[in-house]
Amino acid sequence: MSRARRAIHKSHAPLLIVVGVVAAVIALGGVAIAQFGSAGKPSTQPAHSASHSLPNASPSAGPPTVSSPAAVAAGKTAAAACAAELRTTEAVITAARNASEHWREHVQSRTDLLSGKNSLEITKAIWKRTRAAGPADIAAVNSAVAEQASAQGGCARLTGTAAGACKQRLAVLQTAATADRAAATDWANHLQAMAAHAAGDFGAEHAQELWVAAWSRAPRNLNAAARATAALADAPACKPA
């Protein structure tokens, strides 16, 4: 009989072990469920108490932000548009400055003639040379201005770390372009007056009056253009891309 009991006990031993393991798992599961249930309930402690209980905890950064292809393309487009606006504005400055420099020579030649620095022969040679370059000067300015108009507003769409410096640079460039264009416009007006006189629209006396008046007014815009050009040296660099 004792042998039979020992046999029965041995045969059920694995089953009892399994039952014991299951019971332990259920008990642990109950603890986990209880903890989960308590975590889901609103905390009655002040918000700052949690930060004191986890002094080394830091907010999770979350998954990295991935820019969509459309966003990347938009960024490249904005950078290209800003670069185009800067480039075309610089082209206006180059063309208008070249025109204004010829105008400066033309004006200075009369000043030097009156002061006795230059002879009439030298003065006339300067007038002839600068007058011959005049039409190409004005054509270059008009072409550059037209191209710049098609690129206006490009930097306004730029965002990111480069946006501030690029917009500041554009503002300085625009100031210089405006100043150089004003001087170039004076040159264009004088060229038109000379062409009209050559065409017989008015006589020499009126032509001389117009010339003296233009010569008297010229320093204002020429000096402003020179100051704007000097300010370009302090313009911040821009790398929109």
MDAnalysis code that builds the backbone (N, CA, C; Angstrom):
import MDAnalysis as mda
import numpy as np

u = mda.Universe.empty(723, n_residues=241, atom_resindex=np.repeat(np.arange(241), 3), trajectory=True)
u.add_TopologyAttr("name", ["N", "CA", "C"] * 241)
u.add_TopologyAttr("resid", np.arange(1, 242))
u.add_TopologyAttr("resname", ["MET", "SER", "ARG", "ALA", "ARG", "ARG", "ALA", "ILE", "HIS", "LYS", "SER", "HIS", "ALA", "PRO", "LEU", "LEU", "ILE", "VAL", "VAL", "GLY", "VAL", "VAL", "ALA", "ALA", "VAL", "ILE", "ALA", "LEU", "GLY", "GLY", "VAL", "ALA", "ILE", "ALA", "GLN", "PHE", "GLY", "SER", "ALA", "GLY", "LYS", "PRO", "SER", "THR", "GLN", "PRO", "ALA", "HIS", "SER", "ALA", "SER", "HIS", "SER", "LEU", "PRO", "ASN", "ALA", "SER", "PRO", "SER", "ALA", "GLY", "PRO", "PRO", "THR", "VAL", "SER", "SER", "PRO", "ALA", "ALA", "VAL", "ALA", "ALA", "GLY", "LYS", "THR", "ALA", "ALA", "ALA", "ALA", "CYS", "ALA", "ALA", "GLU", "LEU", "ARG", "THR", "THR", "GLU", "ALA", "VAL", "ILE", "THR", "ALA", "ALA", "ARG", "ASN", "ALA", "SER", "GLU", "HIS", "TRP", "ARG", "GLU", "HIS", "VAL", "GLN", "SER", "ARG", "THR", "ASP", "LEU", "LEU", "SER", "GLY", "LYS", "ASN", "SER", "LEU", "GLU", "ILE", "THR", "LYS", "ALA", "ILE", "TRP", "LYS", "ARG", "THR", "ARG", "ALA", "ALA", "GLY", "PRO", "ALA", "ASP", "ILE", "ALA", "ALA", "VAL", "ASN", "SER", "ALA", "VAL", "ALA", "GLU", "GLN", "ALA", "SER", "ALA", "GLN", "GLY", "GLY", "CYS", "ALA", "ARG", "LEU", "THR", "GLY", "THR", "ALA", "ALA", "GLY", "ALA", "CYS", "LYS", "GLN", "ARG", "LEU", "ALA", "VAL", "LEU", "GLN", "THR", "ALA", "ALA", "THR", "ALA", "ASP", "ARG", "ALA", "ALA", "ALA", "THR", "ASP", "TRP", "ALA", "ASN", "HIS", "LEU", "GLN", "ALA", "MET", "ALA", "ALA", "HIS", "ALA", "ALA", "GLY", "ASP", "PHE", "GLY", "ALA", "GLU", "HIS", "ALA", "GLN", "GLU", "LEU", "TRP", "VAL", "ALA", "ALA", "TRP", "SER", "ARG", "ALA", "PRO", "ARG", "ASN", "LEU", "ASN", "ALA", "ALA", "ALA", "ARG", "ALA", "THR", "ALA", "ALA", "LEU", "ALA", "ASP", "ALA", "PRO", "ALA", "CYS", "LYS", "PRO", "ALA"])
u.atoms.positions = np.array([
    [0.836, -1.208, 0.000],
    [0.000, 0.000, 0.000],
    [0.870, 1.256, 0.000],
    [1.887, 1.271, 0.763],
    [2.784, 2.427, 0.819],
    [3.489, 2.613, -0.493],
    [3.774, 1.447, -1.147],
    [4.401, 1.558, -2.460],
    [3.461, 2.217, -3.437],
    [2.165, 1.889, -3.344],
    [1.177, 2.479, -4.259],
    [1.053, 3.963, -4.038],
    [1.057, 4.410, -2.784],
    [0.962, 5.853, -2.500],
    [2.175, 6.601, -3.014],
    [3.378, 5.965, -2.799],
    [4.563, 6.635, -3.299],
    [4.547, 6.753, -4.798],
    [3.988, 5.747, -5.457],
    [3.909, 5.774, -6.923],
    [2.969, 6.858, -7.385],
    [1.832, 6.971, -6.719],
    [0.860, 8.020, -7.066],
    [1.471, 9.396, -6.824],
    [2.164, 9.595, -5.731],
    [2.773, 10.875, -5.397],
    [3.796, 11.275, -6.445],
    [4.597, 10.268, -6.862],
    [5.603, 10.568, -7.876],
    [4.968, 10.910, -9.205],
    [3.871, 10.225, -9.532],
    [3.249, 10.475, -10.841],
    [2.602, 11.833, -10.915],
    [2.164, 12.411, -9.795],
    [1.511, 13.722, -9.787],
    [2.458, 14.866, -9.477],
    [3.695, 14.547, -9.183],
    [4.646, 15.610, -8.821],
    [4.825, 16.645, -9.915],
    [5.048, 16.232, -11.164],
    [5.190, 17.273, -12.217],
    [3.952, 18.133, -12.330],
    [2.790, 17.556, -12.186],
    [1.554, 18.321, -12.305],
    [1.486, 19.370, -11.219],
    [1.905, 19.028, -10.008],
    [1.857, 19.981, -8.912],
    [2.831, 21.125, -9.151],
    [3.968, 20.797, -9.756],
    [4.949, 21.850, -10.049],
    [4.388, 22.830, -11.058],
    [3.728, 22.288, -12.083],
    [3.132, 23.149, -13.116],
    [2.067, 24.031, -12.516],
    [1.222, 23.452, -11.672],
    [0.163, 24.231, -11.030],
    [0.773, 25.353, -10.196],
    [1.856, 25.026, -9.523],
    [2.511, 26.045, -8.704],
    [3.069, 27.181, -9.543],
    [3.645, 26.854, -10.677],
    [4.190, 27.883, -11.571],
    [3.083, 28.758, -12.096],
    [1.968, 28.156, -12.518],
    [0.833, 28.924, -13.041],
    [0.295, 29.866, -11.982],
    [0.213, 29.369, -10.796],
    [-0.295, 30.215, -9.706],
    [0.626, 31.402, -9.469],
    [1.926, 31.151, -9.571],
    [2.874, 32.252, -9.366],
    [2.748, 33.284, -10.462],
    [2.575, 32.816, -11.714],
    [2.420, 33.732, -12.844],
    [1.167, 34.565, -12.688],
    [0.082, 33.904, -12.278],
    [-1.184, 34.645, -12.076],
    [-1.015, 35.688, -10.992],
    [-0.314, 35.334, -9.942],
    [-0.113, 36.292, -8.854],
    [0.693, 37.489, -9.322],
    [1.751, 37.204, -10.105],
    [2.551, 38.315, -10.627],
    [1.748, 39.151, -11.579],
    [0.916, 38.495, -12.382],
    [0.062, 39.229, -13.314],
    [-0.892, 40.137, -12.578],
    [-1.385, 39.667, -11.452],
    [-2.289, 40.502, -10.659],
    [-1.592, 41.734, -10.148],
    [-0.321, 41.559, -9.764],
    [0.433, 42.706, -9.290],
    [0.651, 43.698, -10.413],
    [1.007, 43.165, -11.613],
    [1.239, 44.049, -12.755],
    [-0.023, 44.782, -13.138],
    [-1.160, 44.073, -13.146],
    [-2.428, 44.709, -13.475],
    [-2.765, 45.793, -12.468],
    [-2.485, 45.499, -11.200],
    [-2.769, 46.487, -10.156],
    [-1.920, 47.732, -10.359],
    [-0.624, 47.506, -10.734],
    [0.235, 48.662, -10.967],
    [-0.225, 49.441, -12.176],
    [-0.629, 48.736, -13.233],
    [-1.108, 49.418, -14.443],
    [-2.357, 50.233, -14.148],
    [-3.237, 49.647, -13.326],
    [-4.458, 50.353, -12.979],
    [-4.172, 51.600, -12.180],
    [-3.226, 51.527, -11.270],
    [-2.902, 52.713, -10.463],
    [-2.201, 53.761, -11.299],
    [-1.409, 53.323, -12.345],
    [-0.726, 54.300, -13.200],
    [-1.707, 55.048, -14.062],
    [-2.813, 54.438, -14.425],
    [-3.796, 55.085, -15.276],
    [-4.626, 56.107, -14.546],
    [-4.618, 56.100, -13.221],
    [-5.414, 57.047, -12.443],
    [-4.679, 58.362, -12.329],
    [-5.388, 59.473, -12.350],
    [-4.728, 60.782, -12.183],
    [-4.042, 60.880, -10.834],
    [-2.834, 61.476, -10.832],
    [-2.095, 61.635, -9.592],
    [-2.667, 62.801, -8.800],
    [-2.742, 62.575, -7.485],
    [-3.257, 63.641, -6.609],
    [-2.121, 64.486, -6.070],
    [-0.823, 64.128, -6.419],
    [0.309, 64.903, -5.920],
    [0.556, 66.092, -6.828],
    [1.169, 67.145, -6.325],
    [1.537, 68.287, -7.174],
    [2.466, 67.831, -8.290],
    [2.412, 68.505, -9.406],
    [3.181, 68.109, -10.574],
    [4.674, 68.110, -10.308],
    [5.171, 69.069, -9.509],
    [6.600, 69.146, -9.301],
    [7.126, 68.015, -8.446],
    [6.266, 67.242, -7.694],
    [6.741, 66.143, -6.853],
    [7.298, 65.018, -7.698],
    [6.756, 64.836, -8.875],
    [7.241, 63.769, -9.740],
    [8.671, 64.049, -10.180],
    [8.965, 65.299, -10.427],
    [10.323, 65.624, -10.856],
    [11.324, 65.365, -9.747],
    [10.909, 65.518, -8.472],
    [11.823, 65.250, -7.368],
    [12.023, 63.765, -7.175],
    [11.034, 62.945, -7.527],
    [11.173, 61.507, -7.337],
    [12.064, 60.890, -8.392],
    [12.271, 61.614, -9.559],
    [13.132, 61.110, -10.614],
    [14.152, 62.192, -10.972],
    [15.149, 62.392, -10.114],
    [16.083, 63.497, -10.352],
    [16.898, 63.351, -11.621],
    [17.107, 62.118, -12.077],
    [17.937, 61.901, -13.259],
    [17.123, 61.718, -14.535],
    [15.815, 61.852, -14.433],
    [14.980, 61.627, -15.609],
    [15.054, 62.830, -16.529],
    [14.945, 62.592, -17.826],
    [14.918, 63.669, -18.814],
    [13.792, 63.411, -19.782],
    [13.159, 64.477, -20.309],
    [12.056, 64.281, -21.242],
    [12.513, 63.505, -22.461],
    [11.667, 62.654, -22.909],
    [11.989, 61.871, -24.095],
    [11.986, 62.763, -25.314],
    [13.024, 62.631, -26.140],
    [13.108, 63.448, -27.352],
    [12.117, 62.999, -28.406],
    [11.597, 61.795, -28.252],
    [10.644, 61.298, -29.236],
    [11.370, 60.868, -30.488],
    [10.640, 60.360, -31.450],
    [11.260, 59.899, -32.682],
    [11.830, 61.066, -33.468],
    [12.915, 60.889, -34.205],
    [13.499, 61.988, -34.983],
    [12.545, 62.473, -36.052],
    [12.554, 63.797, -36.261],
    [11.686, 64.376, -37.275],
    [12.273, 64.127, -38.656],
    [11.485, 63.573, -39.522],
    [11.914, 63.282, -40.883],
    [11.182, 64.221, -41.821],
    [11.926, 65.041, -42.536],
    [11.300, 65.976, -43.462],
    [10.753, 65.223, -44.655],
    [9.580, 65.595, -45.045],
    [8.974, 64.962, -46.205],
    [9.676, 65.433, -47.466],
    [9.607, 64.656, -48.541],
    [10.220, 65.099, -49.805],
    [9.703, 66.461, -50.253],
    [8.422, 66.708, -49.995],
    [7.849, 68.004, -50.396],
    [8.477, 69.141, -49.609],
    [8.714, 68.919, -48.288],
    [9.318, 69.960, -47.463],
    [10.760, 70.231, -47.883],
    [11.486, 69.157, -48.186],
    [12.869, 69.313, -48.634],
    [12.910, 70.079, -49.951],
    [12.000, 69.719, -50.861],
    [11.948, 70.404, -52.158],
    [11.585, 71.868, -51.989],
    [10.656, 72.152, -51.065],
    [10.261, 73.546, -50.821],
    [11.421, 74.349, -50.273],
    [12.215, 73.726, -49.380],
    [13.382, 74.413, -48.832],
    [14.407, 74.735, -49.905],
    [14.627, 73.769, -50.802],
    [15.575, 74.001, -51.898],
    [15.059, 75.081, -52.833],
    [13.760, 75.074, -53.080],
    [13.172, 76.076, -53.962],
    [13.318, 77.474, -53.365],
    [13.052, 77.611, -52.072],
    [13.181, 78.906, -51.410],
    [14.625, 79.393, -51.426],
    [15.560, 78.473, -51.203],
    [16.979, 78.850, -51.227],
    [17.389, 79.313, -52.621],
    [16.929, 78.605, -53.637],
    [17.257, 78.984, -55.014],
    [16.638, 80.332, -55.372],
    [15.409, 80.561, -54.897],
    [14.728, 81.829, -55.188],
    [15.452, 82.993, -54.525],
    [15.923, 82.788, -53.298],
    [16.658, 83.853, -52.598],
    [17.993, 84.115, -53.273],
    [18.663, 83.045, -53.669],
    [19.943, 83.204, -54.366],
    [19.759, 83.985, -55.666],
    [18.638, 83.727, -56.347],
    [18.362, 84.438, -57.601],
    [18.100, 85.918, -57.348],
    [17.381, 86.217, -56.272],
    [17.106, 87.630, -55.968],
    [18.397, 88.366, -55.611],
    [19.255, 87.718, -54.840],
    [20.531, 88.336, -54.484],
    [21.397, 88.545, -55.732],
    [21.436, 87.515, -56.572],
    [22.276, 87.594, -57.767],
    [21.807, 88.693, -58.722],
    [20.510, 88.785, -58.942],
    [19.997, 89.793, -59.870],
    [20.119, 91.204, -59.299],
    [20.023, 91.325, -57.979],
    [20.211, 92.644, -57.360],
    [21.665, 93.083, -57.485],
    [22.579, 92.152, -57.307],
    [23.999, 92.464, -57.487],
    [24.282, 92.854, -58.938],
    [23.578, 92.225, -59.888],
    [23.759, 92.563, -61.305],
    [23.298, 93.989, -61.592],
    [22.223, 94.404, -60.924],
    [21.760, 95.786, -61.071],
    [22.820, 96.746, -60.553],
    [23.403, 96.416, -59.411],
    [24.449, 97.271, -58.840],
    [25.629, 97.385, -59.796],
    [26.045, 96.268, -60.354],
    [27.190, 96.277, -61.268],
    [26.919, 97.153, -62.489],
    [25.750, 96.959, -63.094],
    [25.413, 97.727, -64.303],
    [25.233, 99.207, -63.991],
    [24.514, 99.502, -62.915],
    [24.255, 100.902, -62.568],
    [25.520, 101.597, -62.100],
    [26.390, 100.872, -61.424],
    [27.644, 101.484, -60.974],
    [28.535, 101.810, -62.168],
    [28.559, 100.929, -63.151],
    [29.350, 101.192, -64.355],
    [28.841, 102.443, -65.074],
    [27.511, 102.554, -65.155],
    [26.912, 103.731, -65.788],
    [27.207, 104.991, -64.986],
    [27.062, 104.893, -63.672],
    [27.281, 106.076, -62.835],
    [28.737, 106.510, -62.830],
    [29.658, 105.564, -63.021],
    [31.077, 105.934, -63.076],
    [31.384, 106.716, -64.350],
    [30.748, 106.332, -65.447],
    [30.916, 107.118, -66.675],
    [30.318, 108.525, -66.496],
    [29.201, 108.571, -65.803],
    [28.586, 109.869, -65.519],
    [29.491, 110.707, -64.617],
    [30.114, 110.047, -63.656],
    [31.038, 110.750, -62.746],
    [32.209, 111.359, -63.531],
    [32.757, 110.579, -64.443],
    [33.849, 111.091, -65.276],
    [33.394, 112.289, -66.114],
    [32.190, 112.151, -66.658],
    [31.652, 113.205, -67.514],
    [31.487, 114.507, -66.721],
    [30.972, 114.386, -65.499],
    [30.764, 115.555, -64.636],
    [32.104, 116.114, -64.167],
    [32.990, 115.239, -63.733],
    [34.279, 115.681, -63.191],
    [35.122, 116.392, -64.251],
    [34.932, 115.988, -65.488],
    [35.725, 116.624, -66.549],
    [35.421, 118.109, -66.650],
    [34.174, 118.501, -66.456],
    [33.848, 119.933, -66.480],
    [34.439, 120.633, -65.251],
    [34.374, 119.962, -64.109],
    [34.956, 120.535, -62.886],
    [36.452, 120.770, -63.078],
    [37.128, 119.778, -63.656],
    [38.570, 119.906, -63.880],
    [38.889, 120.953, -64.936],
    [37.993, 121.092, -65.906],
    [38.196, 122.127, -66.928],
    [38.094, 123.514, -66.306],
    [37.100, 123.708, -65.472],
    [36.896, 125.021, -64.854],
    [38.015, 125.365, -63.875],
    [38.572, 124.348, -63.226],
    [39.651, 124.597, -62.262],
    [41.007, 124.707, -62.938],
    [41.064, 124.450, -64.232],
    [42.334, 124.511, -64.947],
    [43.151, 123.242, -64.865],
    [42.616, 122.198, -64.265],
    [43.365, 120.945, -64.137],
    [43.514, 120.262, -65.492],
    [42.454, 120.305, -66.296],
    [42.489, 119.690, -67.624],
    [42.320, 120.751, -68.701],
    [42.889, 120.456, -69.837],
    [42.721, 121.346, -70.984],
    [41.380, 121.058, -71.649],
    [40.964, 121.962, -72.532],
    [39.716, 121.756, -73.263],
    [39.814, 120.517, -74.144],
    [40.980, 120.276, -74.694],
    [41.162, 119.108, -75.560],
    [40.956, 117.814, -74.779],
    [41.575, 117.725, -73.607],
    [41.413, 116.520, -72.771],
    [39.962, 116.372, -72.333],
    [39.344, 117.492, -71.986],
    [37.951, 117.456, -71.533],
    [37.034, 116.944, -72.626],
    [37.224, 117.426, -73.832],
    [36.377, 116.974, -74.932],
    [36.580, 115.488, -75.227],
    [37.800, 115.011, -75.049],
    [38.075, 113.584, -75.276],
    [37.333, 112.722, -74.256],
    [37.315, 113.195, -73.019],
    [36.568, 112.463, -71.972],
    [35.079, 112.491, -72.271],
    [34.562, 113.643, -72.658],
    [33.142, 113.728, -72.987],
    [32.785, 112.790, -74.129],
    [33.628, 112.752, -75.145],
    [33.351, 111.899, -76.308],
    [33.363, 110.418, -75.926],
    [34.358, 110.026, -75.157],
    [34.478, 108.615, -74.765],
    [33.314, 108.177, -73.887],
    [32.987, 108.960, -72.872],
    [31.894, 108.583, -71.968],
    [30.539, 108.648, -72.672],
    [30.359, 109.620, -73.552],
    [29.103, 109.723, -74.283],
    [28.903, 108.512, -75.202],
    [29.982, 108.041, -75.800],
    [29.898, 106.865, -76.674],
    [29.510, 105.606, -75.891],
    [29.940, 105.521, -74.638],
    [29.607, 104.351, -73.811],
    [28.210, 104.435, -73.219],
    [27.622, 105.636, -73.253],
    [26.346, 105.868, -72.595],
    [25.205, 104.949, -72.988],
    [24.906, 104.792, -74.277],
    [23.771, 103.936, -74.656],
    [23.893, 102.500, -74.153],
    [25.089, 101.935, -74.227],
    [25.292, 100.575, -73.716],
    [25.129, 100.533, -72.199],
    [25.557, 101.592, -71.514],
    [25.379, 101.684, -70.057],
    [23.908, 101.568, -69.682],
    [23.082, 102.372, -70.340],
    [21.661, 102.418, -69.986],
    [20.956, 101.129, -70.378],
    [21.347, 100.543, -71.500],
    [20.748, 99.269, -71.922],
    [21.059, 98.172, -70.908],
    [22.282, 98.153, -70.393],
    [22.673, 97.144, -69.403],
    [21.886, 97.312, -68.106],
    [21.699, 98.559, -67.694],
    [20.927, 98.820, -66.473],
    [19.482, 98.373, -66.656],
    [18.880, 98.723, -67.770],
    [17.478, 98.347, -68.008],
    [17.306, 96.837, -68.051],
    [18.250, 96.146, -68.666],
    [18.186, 94.682, -68.735],
    [18.317, 94.063, -67.344],
    [19.247, 94.568, -66.545],
    [19.446, 94.033, -65.197],
    [18.236, 94.289, -64.310],
    [17.633, 95.468, -64.442],
    [16.448, 95.797, -63.644],
    [15.278, 94.888, -64.011],
    [15.116, 94.602, -65.288],
    [14.029, 93.720, -65.720],
    [14.219, 92.305, -65.164],
    [15.449, 91.824, -65.163],
    [15.720, 90.494, -64.617],
    [15.511, 90.473, -63.106],
    [15.903, 91.545, -62.451],
    [15.713, 91.613, -61.002],
    [14.228, 91.592, -60.649],
    [13.408, 92.251, -61.446],
    [11.965, 92.305, -61.171],
    [11.350, 90.912, -61.179],
    [11.864, 90.030, -62.014],
    [11.315, 88.673, -62.088],
    [11.720, 87.803, -60.898],
    [12.712, 88.252, -60.134],
    [13.195, 87.468, -58.988],
    [12.830, 88.091, -57.649],
    [12.101, 89.181, -57.655],
    [11.765, 89.859, -56.401],
    [10.909, 88.975, -55.499],
    [11.153, 89.076, -54.206],
    [10.393, 88.300, -53.226],
    [10.982, 86.939, -52.941],
    [12.087, 86.589, -53.590],
    [12.671, 85.265, -53.385],
    [13.138, 85.037, -51.958],
    [13.777, 86.018, -51.356],
    [14.302, 85.843, -49.997],
    [13.209, 85.920, -48.934],
    [12.055, 86.454, -49.281],
    [10.960, 86.556, -48.306],
    [10.467, 85.180, -47.889],
    [10.626, 84.187, -48.757],
    [10.154, 82.826, -48.459],
    [11.187, 81.988, -47.726],
    [12.382, 82.525, -47.570],
    [13.451, 81.747, -46.949],
    [13.255, 81.652, -45.445],
    [13.437, 80.455, -44.891],
    [13.352, 80.225, -43.451],
    [14.634, 79.532, -42.994],
    [14.748, 79.370, -41.692],
    [15.919, 78.682, -41.166],
    [16.977, 79.650, -40.681],
    [18.135, 79.093, -40.339],
    [19.185, 79.892, -39.723],
    [19.780, 80.926, -40.671],
    [19.740, 80.651, -41.972],
    [20.354, 81.576, -42.934],
    [19.436, 82.735, -43.307],
    [18.161, 82.641, -42.972],
    [17.184, 83.630, -43.435],
    [17.518, 85.046, -42.984],
    [17.880, 85.214, -41.723],
    [18.146, 86.549, -41.193],
    [19.295, 87.234, -41.910],
    [20.426, 86.526, -42.045],
    [21.595, 87.122, -42.698],
    [21.318, 87.416, -44.164],
    [20.590, 86.512, -44.833],
    [20.301, 86.714, -46.255],
    [19.401, 87.925, -46.471],
    [18.419, 88.091, -45.608],
    [17.512, 89.233, -45.751],
    [18.227, 90.549, -45.426],
    [19.139, 90.510, -44.459],
    [19.912, 91.713, -44.145],
    [20.825, 92.082, -45.313],
    [21.450, 91.077, -45.907],
    [22.319, 91.339, -47.061],
    [21.504, 91.910, -48.224],
    [20.336, 91.337, -48.447],
    [19.488, 91.819, -49.536],
    [19.115, 93.284, -49.322],
    [18.823, 93.654, -48.089],
    [18.453, 95.046, -47.798],
    [19.593, 96.002, -48.137],
    [20.830, 95.606, -47.808],
    [21.990, 96.447, -48.118],
    [22.188, 96.529, -49.631],
    [22.014, 95.401, -50.306],
    [22.156, 95.385, -51.762],
    [21.105, 96.264, -52.430],
    [19.889, 96.200, -51.926],
    [18.818, 96.998, -52.520],
    [19.077, 98.496, -52.345],
    [19.623, 98.864, -51.190],
    [19.966, 100.269, -50.960],
    [21.022, 100.732, -51.959],
    [22.038, 99.906, -52.157],
    [23.096, 100.244, -53.110],
    [22.552, 100.296, -54.532],
    [21.686, 99.351, -54.870],
    [21.109, 99.331, -56.213],
    [20.272, 100.574, -56.474],
    [19.509, 100.983, -55.483],
    [18.682, 102.188, -55.631],
    [19.542, 103.427, -55.812],
    [20.602, 103.525, -55.031],
    [21.488, 104.687, -55.115],
    [22.215, 104.732, -56.455],
    [22.731, 103.596, -56.891],
    [23.432, 103.555, -58.172],
    [22.482, 103.824, -59.336],
    [21.258, 103.346, -59.222],
    [20.286, 103.597, -60.287],
    [19.924, 105.078, -60.375],
    [19.876, 105.747, -59.235],
    [19.566, 107.185, -59.248],
    [20.645, 107.959, -60.005],
    [21.901, 107.603, -59.757],
    [22.992, 108.254, -60.474],
    [22.961, 107.888, -61.949],
    [22.659, 106.619, -62.234],
    [22.577, 106.183, -63.631],
    [21.430, 106.865, -64.365],
    [20.358, 107.163, -63.648],
    [19.226, 107.874, -64.252],
    [19.621, 109.297, -64.630],
    [20.426, 109.938, -63.790],
    [20.940, 111.270, -64.133],
    [21.743, 111.201, -65.430],
    [22.523, 110.147, -65.563],
    [23.325, 109.953, -66.770],
    [22.421, 109.729, -67.987],
    [21.394, 108.928, -67.814],
    [20.452, 108.668, -68.910],
    [19.752, 109.953, -69.342],
    [19.371, 110.761, -68.383],
    [18.691, 112.022, -68.715],
    [19.618, 112.966, -69.489],
    [20.884, 113.010, -69.092],
    [21.817, 113.876, -69.805],
    [22.077, 113.346, -71.220],
    [22.171, 112.035, -71.346],
    [22.356, 111.436, -72.677],
    [21.174, 111.778, -73.589],
    [19.977, 111.743, -73.044],
    [18.800, 112.097, -73.831],
    [18.830, 113.564, -74.245],
    [19.267, 114.420, -73.331],
    [19.354, 115.853, -73.644],
    [20.372, 116.098, -74.753],
    [21.508, 115.401, -74.687],
    [22.522, 115.561, -75.733],
    [22.011, 115.041, -77.073],
    [21.297, 113.920, -77.039],
    [20.740, 113.363, -78.276],
    [19.694, 114.301, -78.874],
    [18.886, 114.909, -78.006],
    [17.858, 115.837, -78.489],
    [18.491, 117.076, -79.107],
    [19.557, 117.563, -78.491],
    [20.261, 118.723, -79.045],
    [20.885, 118.371, -80.402],
    [21.477, 117.171, -80.472],
    [22.083, 116.745, -81.737],
    [21.030, 116.586, -82.830],
    [19.813, 116.226, -82.430],
    [18.728, 116.059, -83.399],
    [18.092, 117.382, -83.788],
    [18.508, 118.475, -83.165],
    [17.986, 119.788, -83.501],
    [16.721, 120.164, -82.763],
    [16.417, 119.460, -81.669],
    [15.197, 119.772, -80.908],
    [15.315, 121.121, -80.195],
    [16.499, 121.558, -79.856],
    [16.717, 122.877, -79.242],
    [18.155, 123.310, -79.545],
    [18.412, 124.579, -79.292],
    [19.704, 125.157, -79.650],
    [20.776, 124.948, -78.604],
    [21.948, 125.463, -78.914],
    [23.128, 125.296, -78.067],
    [22.972, 125.973, -76.718],
    [22.315, 127.137, -76.714],
    [22.157, 127.858, -75.448],
    [21.333, 127.055, -74.450],
    [20.219, 126.500, -74.893],
    [19.388, 125.698, -73.992],
    [20.120, 124.420, -73.591],
    [20.844, 123.848, -74.533],
    [21.622, 122.640, -74.227],
    [22.638, 122.920, -73.131],
    [23.286, 124.069, -73.197],
    [24.274, 124.434, -72.179],
    [23.601, 124.642, -70.825],
    [22.432, 125.251, -70.815],
    [21.695, 125.450, -69.566],
    [21.349, 124.105, -68.907],
    [20.886, 123.185, -69.727],
    [20.549, 121.847, -69.198],
    [21.784, 121.145, -68.654],
    [22.896, 121.290, -69.337],
    [24.131, 120.645, -68.920],
    [24.642, 121.209, -67.608],
    [24.638, 122.517, -67.479],
    [25.114, 123.148, -66.243],
    [24.222, 122.759, -65.065],
    [22.922, 122.695, -65.306],
    [21.994, 122.300, -64.239],
    [22.237, 120.849, -63.820],
    [22.441, 119.969, -64.793],
    [22.701, 118.550, -64.492],
    [24.023, 118.392, -63.760],
    [25.028, 119.144, -64.198],
    [26.352, 119.102, -63.545],
    [26.258, 119.571, -62.091],
    [25.441, 120.573, -61.832],
    [25.292, 121.098, -60.472],
    [24.592, 120.094, -59.552],
    [23.632, 119.366, -60.088],
    [22.869, 118.407, -59.270],
    [23.567, 117.062, -59.123],
    [24.473, 116.757, -60.005],
    [25.066, 115.414, -60.073],
    [25.721, 114.917, -58.779],
    [26.473, 115.753, -58.053],
    [27.169, 115.241, -56.863],
    [26.253, 114.587, -55.829],
    [25.030, 115.074, -55.717],
    [24.137, 114.515, -54.702],
    [23.942, 113.011, -54.888],
    [23.541, 112.589, -56.078],
    [23.308, 111.160, -56.310],
    [24.609, 110.375, -56.455],
    [25.631, 111.000, -57.024],
    [26.913, 110.312, -57.153],
    [27.521, 110.017, -55.782],
    [27.439, 110.966, -54.876],
    [27.981, 110.754, -53.529],
    [27.173, 109.719, -52.754],
    [25.865, 109.738, -52.937],
    [25.021, 108.735, -52.275],
    [25.355, 107.340, -52.786],
    [25.610, 107.227, -54.075],
    [25.984, 105.938, -54.651],
    [27.318, 105.455, -54.086],
    [28.245, 106.380, -53.914],
    [29.551, 106.015, -53.343],
    [29.405, 105.528, -51.903],
    [28.554, 106.181, -51.132],
    [28.341, 105.750, -49.740],
    [27.674, 104.375, -49.691],
    [26.720, 104.149, -50.562],
    [26.029, 102.851, -50.588],
    [26.984, 101.734, -51.002],
    [27.874, 102.059, -51.914],
    [28.872, 101.071, -52.340],
    [29.808, 100.721, -51.187],
    [30.223, 101.713, -50.434],
    [31.102, 101.466, -49.290],
    [30.414, 100.612, -48.225],
    [29.096, 100.788, -48.081],
    [28.345, 100.035, -47.073],
    [28.257, 98.549, -47.418],
    [28.465, 98.207, -48.664],
    [28.411, 96.794, -49.073],
    [29.461, 95.963, -48.366],
    [30.555, 96.597, -47.988],
    [31.628, 95.867, -47.306],
    [31.174, 95.330, -45.953],
    [30.186, 95.964, -45.346],
    [29.694, 95.531, -44.032],
    [28.460, 94.631, -44.126],
    [28.036, 94.324, -45.338],
    [26.855, 93.472, -45.488],
    [27.180, 92.047, -45.060],
    [26.305, 91.400, -44.301],
    [26.581, 90.025, -43.858],
    [26.598, 89.056, -45.026],
    [27.349, 88.000, -44.877],
    [27.383, 86.965, -45.912],
    [26.076, 86.182, -45.888],
    [25.742, 85.608, -47.024],
    [24.489, 84.852, -47.119],
    [24.753, 83.539, -47.834],
    [24.321, 82.437, -47.195],
    [24.391, 81.110, -47.812],
    [23.006, 80.474, -47.696],
    [22.104, 80.819, -48.645],
    [20.726, 80.339, -48.525],
    [20.564, 78.850, -48.660],
    [21.478, 78.168, -49.355],
    [21.359, 76.727, -49.564],
    [22.073, 75.959, -48.452],
])
